[in-house]
Amino acid sequence: MTQRWEAMQRGEQIGTILSCPYAILAKARGFRQLSWAMQVIGPYQGNVAAARRSWAAVNPEKLVG
């Protein structure tokens, strides 16, 4: 996503899918939101939180859900 955001700023592409914090930065810099990803392509998993099982096993208090 960083590369897409940077390309937008340089004018190398005219549109892309952005998630936070890039969507917030884009709006603050005058870019316009054209649509929501789910409206265009349907269910979309844009951001992922992941952990190794070994880490999760010794850090259960830091896990949510």
All heavy atoms as TSV, in Angstrom:
chain	resi	resn	atom	element	x	y	z
A	1	MET	N	N	0.816	-1.177	0.000
A	1	MET	CA	C	0.000	0.000	0.000
A	1	MET	C	C	0.869	1.254	0.000
A	1	MET	O	O	0.511	2.235	-0.624
A	1	MET	CB	C	-0.928	-0.014	1.200
A	1	MET	CG	C	-1.924	1.081	1.119
A	1	MET	SD	S	-3.351	0.898	2.153
A	1	MET	CE	C	-3.744	-0.794	2.056
A	2	THR	N	N	1.990	1.193	0.682
A	2	THR	CA	C	2.881	2.352	0.712
A	2	THR	C	C	3.310	2.746	-0.694
A	2	THR	O	O	3.299	3.933	-1.045
A	2	THR	CB	C	4.129	2.055	1.577
A	2	THR	OG1	O	3.693	1.717	2.892
A	2	THR	CG2	C	5.061	3.238	1.643
A	3	GLN	N	N	3.643	1.749	-1.503
A	3	GLN	CA	C	4.080	2.035	-2.864
A	3	GLN	C	C	2.950	2.669	-3.688
A	3	GLN	O	O	3.192	3.580	-4.488
A	3	GLN	CB	C	4.595	0.763	-3.552
A	3	GLN	CG	C	5.873	0.230	-2.954
A	3	GLN	CD	C	5.629	-0.708	-1.774
A	3	GLN	OE1	O	4.514	-0.876	-1.297
A	3	GLN	NE2	N	6.688	-1.316	-1.273
A	4	ARG	N	N	1.719	2.187	-3.501
A	4	ARG	CA	C	0.590	2.769	-4.249
A	4	ARG	C	C	0.356	4.212	-3.831
A	4	ARG	O	O	0.125	5.087	-4.667
A	4	ARG	CB	C	-0.666	1.923	-4.033
A	4	ARG	CG	C	-0.565	0.546	-4.637
A	4	ARG	CD	C	-1.913	-0.147	-4.737
A	4	ARG	NE	N	-2.706	-0.137	-3.533
A	4	ARG	CZ	C	-2.776	-1.133	-2.654
A	4	ARG	NH1	N	-2.060	-2.227	-2.847
A	4	ARG	NH2	N	-3.557	-1.056	-1.604
A	5	TRP	N	N	0.409	4.486	-2.532
A	5	TRP	CA	C	0.213	5.825	-2.018
A	5	TRP	C	C	1.300	6.763	-2.542
A	5	TRP	O	O	1.029	7.874	-2.989
A	5	TRP	CB	C	0.175	5.815	-0.493
A	5	TRP	CG	C	0.301	7.155	0.162
A	5	TRP	CD1	C	1.207	7.499	1.102
A	5	TRP	CD2	C	-0.517	8.311	-0.042
A	5	TRP	NE1	N	1.022	8.802	1.484
A	5	TRP	CE2	C	-0.032	9.333	0.789
A	5	TRP	CE3	C	-1.584	8.592	-0.877
A	5	TRP	CZ2	C	-0.590	10.603	0.834
A	5	TRP	CZ3	C	-2.151	9.868	-0.831
A	5	TRP	CH2	C	-1.658	10.849	0.012
A	6	GLU	N	N	2.547	6.316	-2.520
A	6	GLU	CA	C	3.645	7.143	-3.012
A	6	GLU	C	C	3.516	7.416	-4.508
A	6	GLU	O	O	3.779	8.529	-4.969
A	6	GLU	CB	C	4.981	6.494	-2.674
A	6	GLU	CG	C	5.279	6.532	-1.184
A	6	GLU	CD	C	6.494	5.725	-0.776
A	6	GLU	OE1	O	7.073	5.002	-1.622
A	6	GLU	OE2	O	6.869	5.822	0.410
A	7	ALA	N	N	3.091	6.425	-5.268
A	7	ALA	CA	C	2.886	6.612	-6.705
A	7	ALA	C	C	1.773	7.617	-6.975
A	7	ALA	O	O	1.871	8.437	-7.900
A	7	ALA	CB	C	2.577	5.275	-7.372
A	8	MET	N	N	0.730	7.596	-6.163
A	8	MET	CA	C	-0.355	8.580	-6.313
A	8	MET	C	C	0.179	9.989	-6.075
A	8	MET	O	O	-0.135	10.919	-6.828
A	8	MET	CB	C	-1.472	8.294	-5.316
A	8	MET	CG	C	-2.334	7.119	-5.652
A	8	MET	SD	S	-3.806	7.578	-6.557
A	8	MET	CE	C	-4.645	8.604	-5.384
A	9	GLN	N	N	0.975	10.154	-5.050
A	9	GLN	CA	C	1.513	11.475	-4.742
A	9	GLN	C	C	2.417	12.003	-5.857
A	9	GLN	O	O	2.453	13.205	-6.109
A	9	GLN	CB	C	2.298	11.436	-3.429
A	9	GLN	CG	C	1.406	11.199	-2.226
A	9	GLN	CD	C	2.221	11.198	-0.962
A	9	GLN	OE1	O	2.394	12.241	-0.347
A	9	GLN	NE2	N	2.738	10.035	-0.603
A	10	ARG	N	N	3.149	11.100	-6.505
A	10	ARG	CA	C	4.035	11.504	-7.599
A	10	ARG	C	C	3.284	11.696	-8.910
A	10	ARG	O	O	3.877	12.110	-9.906
A	10	ARG	CB	C	5.131	10.455	-7.790
A	10	ARG	CG	C	6.124	10.382	-6.647
A	10	ARG	CD	C	7.304	9.489	-7.000
A	10	ARG	NE	N	6.912	8.134	-7.350
A	10	ARG	CZ	C	6.879	7.099	-6.512
A	10	ARG	NH1	N	7.219	7.262	-5.246
A	10	ARG	NH2	N	6.515	5.904	-6.919
A	11	GLY	N	N	2.002	11.348	-8.941
A	11	GLY	CA	C	1.228	11.468	-10.171
A	11	GLY	C	C	1.449	10.338	-11.147
A	11	GLY	O	O	1.098	10.440	-12.320
A	12	GLU	N	N	2.008	9.229	-10.685
A	12	GLU	CA	C	2.290	8.088	-11.553
A	12	GLU	C	C	1.086	7.188	-11.744
A	12	GLU	O	O	1.091	6.335	-12.623
A	12	GLU	CB	C	3.460	7.277	-10.997
A	12	GLU	CG	C	4.760	8.060	-10.985
A	12	GLU	CD	C	5.877	7.334	-10.284
A	12	GLU	OE1	O	5.670	6.210	-9.770
A	12	GLU	OE2	O	6.976	7.894	-10.227
A	13	GLN	N	N	0.075	7.316	-10.909
A	13	GLN	CA	C	-1.180	6.605	-11.101
A	13	GLN	C	C	-2.304	7.513	-10.635
A	13	GLN	O	O	-2.097	8.404	-9.817
A	13	GLN	CB	C	-1.209	5.251	-10.397
A	13	GLN	CG	C	-1.065	5.274	-8.894
A	13	GLN	CD	C	-0.908	3.869	-8.346
A	13	GLN	OE1	O	-0.028	3.126	-8.753
A	13	GLN	NE2	N	-1.751	3.495	-7.410
A	14	ILE	N	N	-3.479	7.295	-11.196
A	14	ILE	CA	C	-4.581	8.221	-10.940
A	14	ILE	C	C	-5.564	7.716	-9.897
A	14	ILE	O	O	-6.445	8.458	-9.479
A	14	ILE	CB	C	-5.327	8.573	-12.248
A	14	ILE	CG1	C	-5.899	7.306	-12.877
A	14	ILE	CG2	C	-4.395	9.297	-13.189
A	14	ILE	CD1	C	-6.826	7.571	-14.036
A	15	GLY	N	N	-5.438	6.479	-9.479
A	15	GLY	CA	C	-6.334	5.951	-8.464
A	15	GLY	C	C	-5.799	4.645	-7.918
A	15	GLY	O	O	-4.991	3.972	-8.550
A	16	THR	N	N	-6.247	4.296	-6.710
A	16	THR	CA	C	-5.833	3.060	-6.065
A	16	THR	C	C	-6.743	2.775	-4.886
A	16	THR	O	O	-7.549	3.623	-4.500
A	16	THR	CB	C	-4.361	3.135	-5.604
A	16	THR	OG1	O	-3.949	1.840	-5.190
A	16	THR	CG2	C	-4.182	4.113	-4.454
A	17	ILE	N	N	-6.612	1.611	-4.304
A	17	ILE	CA	C	-7.295	1.279	-3.057
A	17	ILE	C	C	-6.350	1.630	-1.916
A	17	ILE	O	O	-5.186	1.215	-1.920
A	17	ILE	CB	C	-7.667	-0.218	-3.003
A	17	ILE	CG1	C	-8.688	-0.545	-4.083
A	17	ILE	CG2	C	-8.187	-0.589	-1.624
A	17	ILE	CD1	C	-9.022	-2.026	-4.182
A	18	LEU	N	N	-6.850	2.389	-0.949
A	18	LEU	CA	C	-6.056	2.759	0.218
A	18	LEU	C	C	-6.817	2.411	1.490
A	18	LEU	O	O	-8.024	2.591	1.559
A	18	LEU	CB	C	-5.763	4.260	0.224
A	18	LEU	CG	C	-4.906	4.804	-0.907
A	18	LEU	CD1	C	-4.847	6.320	-0.832
A	18	LEU	CD2	C	-3.508	4.221	-0.864
A	19	SER	N	N	-6.098	1.932	2.475
A	19	SER	CA	C	-6.641	1.718	3.816
A	19	SER	C	C	-5.967	2.720	4.742
A	19	SER	O	O	-5.021	3.403	4.361
A	19	SER	CB	C	-6.353	0.299	4.295
A	19	SER	OG	O	-7.004	-0.647	3.476
A	20	CYS	N	N	-6.435	2.780	5.959
A	20	CYS	CA	C	-5.822	3.675	6.944
A	20	CYS	C	C	-4.405	3.231	7.228
A	20	CYS	O	O	-4.136	2.033	7.210
A	20	CYS	CB	C	-6.622	3.665	8.237
A	20	CYS	SG	S	-8.195	4.498	8.052
A	21	PRO	N	N	-3.504	4.127	7.428
A	21	PRO	CA	C	-3.695	5.573	7.559
A	21	PRO	C	C	-3.639	6.318	6.236
A	21	PRO	O	O	-3.864	7.520	6.184
A	21	PRO	CB	C	-2.528	5.998	8.438
A	21	PRO	CG	C	-1.421	5.089	7.994
A	21	PRO	CD	C	-2.104	3.751	7.731
A	22	TYR	N	N	-3.357	5.601	5.141
A	22	TYR	CA	C	-3.175	6.268	3.854
A	22	TYR	C	C	-4.449	6.944	3.342
A	22	TYR	O	O	-4.378	8.005	2.729
A	22	TYR	CB	C	-2.615	5.285	2.821
A	22	TYR	CG	C	-1.290	4.736	3.252
A	22	TYR	CD1	C	-1.184	3.463	3.782
A	22	TYR	CD2	C	-0.141	5.509	3.177
A	22	TYR	CE1	C	0.036	2.959	4.211
A	22	TYR	CE2	C	1.081	5.025	3.608
A	22	TYR	CZ	C	1.165	3.749	4.122
A	22	TYR	OH	O	2.365	3.264	4.557
A	23	ALA	N	N	-5.605	6.362	3.602
A	23	ALA	CA	C	-6.858	6.990	3.174
A	23	ALA	C	C	-7.045	8.331	3.876
A	23	ALA	O	O	-7.496	9.310	3.268
A	23	ALA	CB	C	-8.037	6.062	3.453
A	24	ILE	N	N	-6.687	8.392	5.146
A	24	ILE	CA	C	-6.788	9.644	5.905
A	24	ILE	C	C	-5.794	10.670	5.364
A	24	ILE	O	O	-6.126	11.843	5.166
A	24	ILE	CB	C	-6.552	9.388	7.408
A	24	ILE	CG1	C	-7.682	8.514	7.962
A	24	ILE	CG2	C	-6.441	10.694	8.178
A	24	ILE	CD1	C	-7.423	7.975	9.352
A	25	LEU	N	N	-4.566	10.233	5.105
A	25	LEU	CA	C	-3.555	11.130	4.554
A	25	LEU	C	C	-3.984	11.672	3.191
A	25	LEU	O	O	-3.803	12.855	2.897
A	25	LEU	CB	C	-2.220	10.397	4.414
A	25	LEU	CG	C	-1.531	9.996	5.708
A	25	LEU	CD1	C	-0.340	9.082	5.410
A	25	LEU	CD2	C	-1.084	11.220	6.476
A	26	ALA	N	N	-4.537	10.802	2.365
A	26	ALA	CA	C	-4.969	11.221	1.030
A	26	ALA	C	C	-6.046	12.294	1.118
A	26	ALA	O	O	-5.981	13.320	0.426
A	26	ALA	CB	C	-5.474	10.014	0.239
A	27	LYS	N	N	-7.053	12.083	1.951
A	27	LYS	CA	C	-8.105	13.092	2.110
A	27	LYS	C	C	-7.532	14.404	2.617
A	27	LYS	O	O	-7.903	15.478	2.149
A	27	LYS	CB	C	-9.192	12.580	3.051
A	27	LYS	CG	C	-10.101	11.555	2.416
A	27	LYS	CD	C	-11.211	11.163	3.368
A	27	LYS	CE	C	-12.103	10.113	2.754
A	27	LYS	NZ	N	-13.196	9.731	3.654
A	28	ALA	N	N	-6.605	14.325	3.573
A	28	ALA	CA	C	-5.994	15.535	4.131
A	28	ALA	C	C	-5.182	16.297	3.087
A	28	ALA	O	O	-5.032	17.513	3.187
A	28	ALA	CB	C	-5.105	15.169	5.320
A	29	ARG	N	N	-4.690	15.591	2.077
A	29	ARG	CA	C	-3.890	16.234	1.028
A	29	ARG	C	C	-4.706	16.571	-0.212
A	29	ARG	O	O	-4.152	16.885	-1.258
A	29	ARG	CB	C	-2.703	15.349	0.690
A	29	ARG	CG	C	-1.697	15.315	1.834
A	29	ARG	CD	C	-0.435	14.587	1.452
A	29	ARG	NE	N	0.587	14.770	2.452
A	29	ARG	CZ	C	0.869	13.903	3.416
A	29	ARG	NH1	N	0.194	12.789	3.521
A	29	ARG	NH2	N	1.815	14.143	4.281
A	30	GLY	N	N	-6.026	16.473	-0.088
A	30	GLY	CA	C	-6.891	16.919	-1.170
A	30	GLY	C	C	-7.301	15.865	-2.178
A	30	GLY	O	O	-7.991	16.184	-3.152
A	31	PHE	N	N	-6.922	14.613	-1.998
A	31	PHE	CA	C	-7.381	13.559	-2.893
A	31	PHE	C	C	-8.851	13.271	-2.586
A	31	PHE	O	O	-9.303	13.432	-1.450
A	31	PHE	CB	C	-6.560	12.275	-2.708
A	31	PHE	CG	C	-5.162	12.368	-3.250
A	31	PHE	CD1	C	-4.134	12.862	-2.461
A	31	PHE	CD2	C	-4.876	11.967	-4.541
A	31	PHE	CE1	C	-2.840	12.953	-2.948
A	31	PHE	CE2	C	-3.580	12.048	-5.043
A	31	PHE	CZ	C	-2.565	12.547	-4.239
A	32	ARG	N	N	-9.600	12.849	-3.573
A	32	ARG	CA	C	-11.020	12.563	-3.391
A	32	ARG	C	C	-11.267	11.074	-3.357
A	32	ARG	O	O	-10.707	10.325	-4.154
A	32	ARG	CB	C	-11.823	13.178	-4.540
A	32	ARG	CG	C	-11.721	14.701	-4.534
A	32	ARG	CD	C	-12.621	15.313	-5.546
A	32	ARG	NE	N	-14.002	15.034	-5.154
A	32	ARG	CZ	C	-15.023	15.101	-5.981
A	32	ARG	NH1	N	-14.834	15.421	-7.227
A	32	ARG	NH2	N	-16.227	14.840	-5.553
A	33	GLN	N	N	-12.133	10.656	-2.455
A	33	GLN	CA	C	-12.518	9.245	-2.395
A	33	GLN	C	C	-13.549	8.993	-3.480
A	33	GLN	O	O	-14.579	9.665	-3.546
A	33	GLN	CB	C	-13.111	8.909	-1.029
A	33	GLN	CG	C	-13.498	7.457	-0.925
A	33	GLN	CD	C	-13.868	7.071	0.494
A	33	GLN	OE1	O	-13.384	7.660	1.450
A	33	GLN	NE2	N	-14.717	6.079	0.614
A	34	LEU	N	N	-13.295	8.020	-4.325
A	34	LEU	CA	C	-14.189	7.723	-5.440
A	34	LEU	C	C	-15.259	6.722	-5.045
A	34	LEU	O	O	-16.370	6.773	-5.561
A	34	LEU	CB	C	-13.389	7.181	-6.625
A	34	LEU	CG	C	-12.290	8.107	-7.146
A	34	LEU	CD1	C	-11.512	7.414	-8.252
A	34	LEU	CD2	C	-12.884	9.429	-7.621
A	35	SER	N	N	-14.926	5.794	-4.165
A	35	SER	CA	C	-15.865	4.757	-3.771
A	35	SER	C	C	-15.287	4.018	-2.576
A	35	SER	O	O	-14.199	4.324	-2.110
A	35	SER	CB	C	-16.108	3.784	-4.931
A	35	SER	OG	O	-17.129	2.876	-4.611
A	36	TRP	N	N	-16.029	3.040	-2.094
A	36	TRP	CA	C	-15.568	2.110	-1.074
A	36	TRP	C	C	-15.218	0.809	-1.773
A	36	TRP	O	O	-15.917	0.391	-2.703
A	36	TRP	CB	C	-16.662	1.859	-0.034
A	36	TRP	CG	C	-16.996	3.080	0.754
A	36	TRP	CD1	C	-18.053	3.924	0.526
A	36	TRP	CD2	C	-16.302	3.615	1.859
A	36	TRP	NE1	N	-18.037	4.941	1.428
A	36	TRP	CE2	C	-16.976	4.777	2.280
A	36	TRP	CE3	C	-15.174	3.219	2.568
A	36	TRP	CZ2	C	-16.551	5.548	3.345
A	36	TRP	CZ3	C	-14.757	3.992	3.636
A	36	TRP	CH2	C	-15.441	5.136	4.013
A	37	ALA	N	N	-14.164	0.141	-1.339
A	37	ALA	CA	C	-13.732	-1.107	-1.974
A	37	ALA	C	C	-14.873	-2.120	-2.038
A	37	ALA	O	O	-15.054	-2.789	-3.050
A	37	ALA	CB	C	-12.533	-1.695	-1.233
A	38	MET	N	N	-15.641	-2.234	-0.964
A	38	MET	CA	C	-16.730	-3.227	-0.953
A	38	MET	C	C	-17.800	-2.926	-2.001
A	38	MET	O	O	-18.442	-3.835	-2.490
A	38	MET	CB	C	-17.345	-3.322	0.438
A	38	MET	CG	C	-16.403	-4.038	1.397
A	38	MET	SD	S	-17.151	-4.580	2.923
A	38	MET	CE	C	-18.526	-5.545	2.375
A	39	GLN	N	N	-17.984	-1.668	-2.361
A	39	GLN	CA	C	-18.961	-1.325	-3.388
A	39	GLN	C	C	-18.478	-1.719	-4.774
A	39	GLN	O	O	-19.270	-2.002	-5.656
A	39	GLN	CB	C	-19.259	0.180	-3.370
A	39	GLN	CG	C	-19.995	0.638	-2.145
A	39	GLN	CD	C	-20.152	2.139	-2.093
A	39	GLN	OE1	O	-19.343	2.884	-2.638
A	39	GLN	NE2	N	-21.192	2.593	-1.416
A	40	VAL	N	N	-17.176	-1.739	-4.957
A	40	VAL	CA	C	-16.601	-2.021	-6.274
A	40	VAL	C	C	-16.294	-3.499	-6.465
A	40	VAL	O	O	-16.621	-4.082	-7.497
A	40	VAL	CB	C	-15.318	-1.179	-6.497
A	40	VAL	CG1	C	-14.662	-1.511	-7.821
A	40	VAL	CG2	C	-15.645	0.304	-6.406
A	41	ILE	N	N	-15.646	-4.121	-5.459
A	41	ILE	CA	C	-15.182	-5.501	-5.634
A	41	ILE	C	C	-15.809	-6.488	-4.654
A	41	ILE	O	O	-15.469	-7.654	-4.661
A	41	ILE	CB	C	-13.647	-5.590	-5.525
A	41	ILE	CG1	C	-13.165	-5.101	-4.163
A	41	ILE	CG2	C	-12.965	-4.819	-6.628
A	41	ILE	CD1	C	-11.677	-5.282	-3.916
A	42	GLY	N	N	-16.704	-6.019	-3.808
A	42	GLY	CA	C	-17.329	-6.900	-2.834
A	42	GLY	C	C	-16.485	-7.027	-1.584
A	42	GLY	O	O	-15.591	-6.220	-1.344
A	43	PRO	N	N	-16.733	-8.045	-0.764
A	43	PRO	CA	C	-15.976	-8.201	0.478
A	43	PRO	C	C	-14.471	-8.181	0.217
A	43	PRO	O	O	-13.974	-8.847	-0.689
A	43	PRO	CB	C	-16.424	-9.558	1.006
A	43	PRO	CG	C	-17.803	-9.724	0.443
A	43	PRO	CD	C	-17.751	-9.076	-0.922
A	44	TYR	N	N	-13.787	-7.389	1.001
A	44	TYR	CA	C	-12.372	-7.140	0.762
A	44	TYR	C	C	-11.637	-7.108	2.091
A	44	TYR	O	O	-11.999	-6.348	2.988
A	44	TYR	CB	C	-12.209	-5.802	0.033
A	44	TYR	CG	C	-10.796	-5.282	-0.057
A	44	TYR	CD1	C	-9.877	-5.886	-0.905
A	44	TYR	CD2	C	-10.393	-4.192	0.688
A	44	TYR	CE1	C	-8.579	-5.404	-0.996
A	44	TYR	CE2	C	-9.102	-3.703	0.594
A	44	TYR	CZ	C	-8.202	-4.308	-0.250
A	44	TYR	OH	O	-6.932	-3.840	-0.342
A	45	GLN	N	N	-10.631	-7.929	2.253
A	45	GLN	CA	C	-9.837	-7.932	3.469
A	45	GLN	C	C	-8.612	-7.070	3.227
A	45	GLN	O	O	-7.592	-7.513	2.718
A	45	GLN	CB	C	-9.422	-9.343	3.845
A	45	GLN	CG	C	-8.719	-9.402	5.178
A	45	GLN	CD	C	-8.494	-10.835	5.618
A	45	GLN	OE1	O	-9.138	-11.756	5.126
A	45	GLN	NE2	N	-7.590	-11.026	6.541
A	46	GLY	N	N	-8.722	-5.797	3.595
A	46	GLY	CA	C	-7.654	-4.854	3.314
A	46	GLY	C	C	-6.515	-4.895	4.308
A	46	GLY	O	O	-5.361	-4.750	3.944
A	47	ASN	N	N	-6.811	-5.060	5.554
A	47	ASN	CA	C	-5.777	-5.087	6.590
A	47	ASN	C	C	-5.877	-6.398	7.360
A	47	ASN	O	O	-6.960	-6.921	7.560
A	47	ASN	CB	C	-5.958	-3.926	7.574
A	47	ASN	CG	C	-5.748	-2.591	6.911
A	47	ASN	OD1	O	-4.896	-2.439	6.060
A	47	ASN	ND2	N	-6.539	-1.609	7.300
A	48	VAL	N	N	-4.738	-6.879	7.789
A	48	VAL	CA	C	-4.692	-8.142	8.512
A	48	VAL	C	C	-3.821	-7.977	9.748
A	48	VAL	O	O	-2.754	-7.381	9.680
A	48	VAL	CB	C	-4.101	-9.261	7.626
A	48	VAL	CG1	C	-3.936	-10.548	8.401
A	48	VAL	CG2	C	-4.947	-9.470	6.390
A	49	ALA	N	N	-4.294	-8.489	10.847
A	49	ALA	CA	C	-3.464	-8.590	12.048
A	49	ALA	C	C	-3.140	-10.067	12.227
A	49	ALA	O	O	-4.031	-10.907	12.176
A	49	ALA	CB	C	-4.207	-8.052	13.256
A	50	ALA	N	N	-1.883	-10.382	12.417
A	50	ALA	CA	C	-1.486	-11.779	12.508
A	50	ALA	C	C	-0.428	-11.953	13.597
A	50	ALA	O	O	0.261	-11.003	13.962
A	50	ALA	CB	C	-0.923	-12.258	11.162
A	51	ALA	N	N	-0.324	-13.174	14.101
A	51	ALA	CA	C	0.691	-13.510	15.103
A	51	ALA	C	C	1.075	-14.968	14.934
A	51	ALA	O	O	0.269	-15.789	14.498
A	51	ALA	CB	C	0.146	-13.282	16.509
A	52	ARG	N	N	2.290	-15.270	15.291
A	52	ARG	CA	C	2.719	-16.666	15.306
A	52	ARG	C	C	2.055	-17.362	16.480
A	52	ARG	O	O	1.867	-16.781	17.550
A	52	ARG	CB	C	4.229	-16.749	15.453
A	52	ARG	CG	C	4.958	-16.300	14.226
A	52	ARG	CD	C	6.406	-16.773	14.265
A	52	ARG	NE	N	7.006	-16.512	12.980
A	52	ARG	CZ	C	8.100	-15.794	12.809
A	52	ARG	NH1	N	8.723	-15.299	13.853
A	52	ARG	NH2	N	8.573	-15.598	11.607
A	53	ARG	N	N	1.708	-18.620	16.282
A	53	ARG	CA	C	1.091	-19.388	17.374
A	53	ARG	C	C	1.991	-19.451	18.593
A	53	ARG	O	O	1.534	-19.371	19.727
A	53	ARG	CB	C	0.741	-20.796	16.904
A	53	ARG	CG	C	-0.423	-20.845	15.973
A	53	ARG	CD	C	-0.674	-22.273	15.525
A	53	ARG	NE	N	-1.507	-22.253	14.347
A	53	ARG	CZ	C	-2.603	-22.975	14.203
A	53	ARG	NH1	N	-2.986	-23.792	15.158
A	53	ARG	NH2	N	-3.304	-22.909	13.109
A	54	SER	N	N	3.292	-19.582	18.356
A	54	SER	CA	C	4.227	-19.665	19.482
A	54	SER	C	C	4.206	-18.372	20.303
A	54	SER	O	O	4.228	-18.406	21.533
A	54	SER	CB	C	5.638	-19.960	18.985
A	54	SER	OG	O	6.064	-18.960	18.061
A	55	TRP	N	N	4.135	-17.214	19.644
A	55	TRP	CA	C	4.058	-15.934	20.355
A	55	TRP	C	C	2.728	-15.817	21.073
A	55	TRP	O	O	2.666	-15.421	22.234
A	55	TRP	CB	C	4.248	-14.775	19.381
A	55	TRP	CG	C	4.154	-13.441	20.046
A	55	TRP	CD1	C	5.183	-12.735	20.595
A	55	TRP	CD2	C	2.980	-12.662	20.248
A	55	TRP	NE1	N	4.716	-11.560	21.131
A	55	TRP	CE2	C	3.348	-11.500	20.932
A	55	TRP	CE3	C	1.634	-12.838	19.927
A	55	TRP	CZ2	C	2.444	-10.505	21.288
A	55	TRP	CZ3	C	0.727	-11.852	20.284
A	55	TRP	CH2	C	1.136	-10.702	20.954
A	56	ALA	N	N	1.638	-16.153	20.375
A	56	ALA	CA	C	0.304	-16.064	20.962
A	56	ALA	C	C	0.175	-16.952	22.196
A	56	ALA	O	O	-0.488	-16.586	23.169
A	56	ALA	CB	C	-0.756	-16.433	19.926
A	57	ALA	N	N	0.824	-18.107	22.183
A	57	ALA	CA	C	0.734	-19.036	23.315
A	57	ALA	C	C	1.338	-18.454	24.586
A	57	ALA	O	O	0.858	-18.723	25.682
A	57	ALA	CB	C	1.422	-20.357	22.968
A	58	VAL	N	N	2.359	-17.614	24.433
A	58	VAL	CA	C	2.997	-17.030	25.625
A	58	VAL	C	C	2.549	-15.594	25.889
A	58	VAL	O	O	2.979	-14.983	26.865
A	58	VAL	CB	C	4.546	-17.112	25.546
A	58	VAL	CG1	C	5.007	-18.545	25.533
A	58	VAL	CG2	C	5.065	-16.345	24.349
A	59	ASN	N	N	1.669	-15.046	25.057
A	59	ASN	CA	C	1.174	-13.672	25.215
A	59	ASN	C	C	-0.349	-13.605	25.115
A	59	ASN	O	O	-0.878	-12.727	24.436
A	59	ASN	CB	C	1.802	-12.752	24.166
A	59	ASN	CG	C	3.274	-12.579	24.348
A	59	ASN	OD1	O	3.704	-11.820	25.209
A	59	ASN	ND2	N	4.059	-13.298	23.575
A	60	PRO	N	N	-1.094	-14.472	25.763
A	60	PRO	CA	C	-2.543	-14.493	25.575
A	60	PRO	C	C	-3.212	-13.183	25.995
A	60	PRO	O	O	-4.251	-12.807	25.437
A	60	PRO	CB	C	-3.001	-15.656	26.449
A	60	PRO	CG	C	-1.928	-15.808	27.470
A	60	PRO	CD	C	-0.657	-15.439	26.751
A	61	GLU	N	N	-2.642	-12.461	26.948
A	61	GLU	CA	C	-3.251	-11.215	27.417
A	61	GLU	C	C	-3.211	-10.113	26.372
A	61	GLU	O	O	-3.961	-9.146	26.437
A	61	GLU	CB	C	-2.566	-10.734	28.712
A	61	GLU	CG	C	-1.163	-10.180	28.534
A	61	GLU	CD	C	-0.067	-11.213	28.272
A	61	GLU	OE1	O	-0.327	-12.426	28.353
A	61	GLU	OE2	O	1.068	-10.792	28.011
A	62	LYS	N	N	-2.355	-10.269	25.359
A	62	LYS	CA	C	-2.226	-9.257	24.298
A	62	LYS	C	C	-3.137	-9.548	23.111
A	62	LYS	O	O	-3.246	-8.729	22.195
A	62	LYS	CB	C	-0.781	-9.150	23.840
A	62	LYS	CG	C	0.120	-8.627	24.950
A	62	LYS	CD	C	1.542	-8.539	24.485
A	62	LYS	CE	C	2.409	-8.028	25.639
A	62	LYS	NZ	N	3.819	-7.987	25.291
A	63	LEU	N	N	-3.804	-10.681	23.102
A	63	LEU	CA	C	-4.683	-11.067	22.009
A	63	LEU	C	C	-6.090	-10.569	22.260
A	63	LEU	O	O	-6.547	-10.487	23.389
A	63	LEU	CB	C	-4.689	-12.590	21.836
A	63	LEU	CG	C	-3.342	-13.235	21.525
A	63	LEU	CD1	C	-3.470	-14.736	21.479
A	63	LEU	CD2	C	-2.783	-12.688	20.208
A	64	VAL	N	N	-6.802	-10.269	21.198
A	64	VAL	CA	C	-8.194	-9.824	21.267
A	64	VAL	C	C	-9.022	-10.768	20.423
A	64	VAL	O	O	-8.668	-11.069	19.294
A	64	VAL	CB	C	-8.350	-8.383	20.756
A	64	VAL	CG1	C	-9.793	-7.948	20.788
A	64	VAL	CG2	C	-7.498	-7.445	21.586
A	65	GLY	N	N	-10.172	-11.180	20.925
A	65	GLY	CA	C	-11.074	-11.990	20.116
A	65	GLY	C	C	-10.859	-13.469	20.242
A	65	GLY	O	O	-10.041	-13.999	20.885
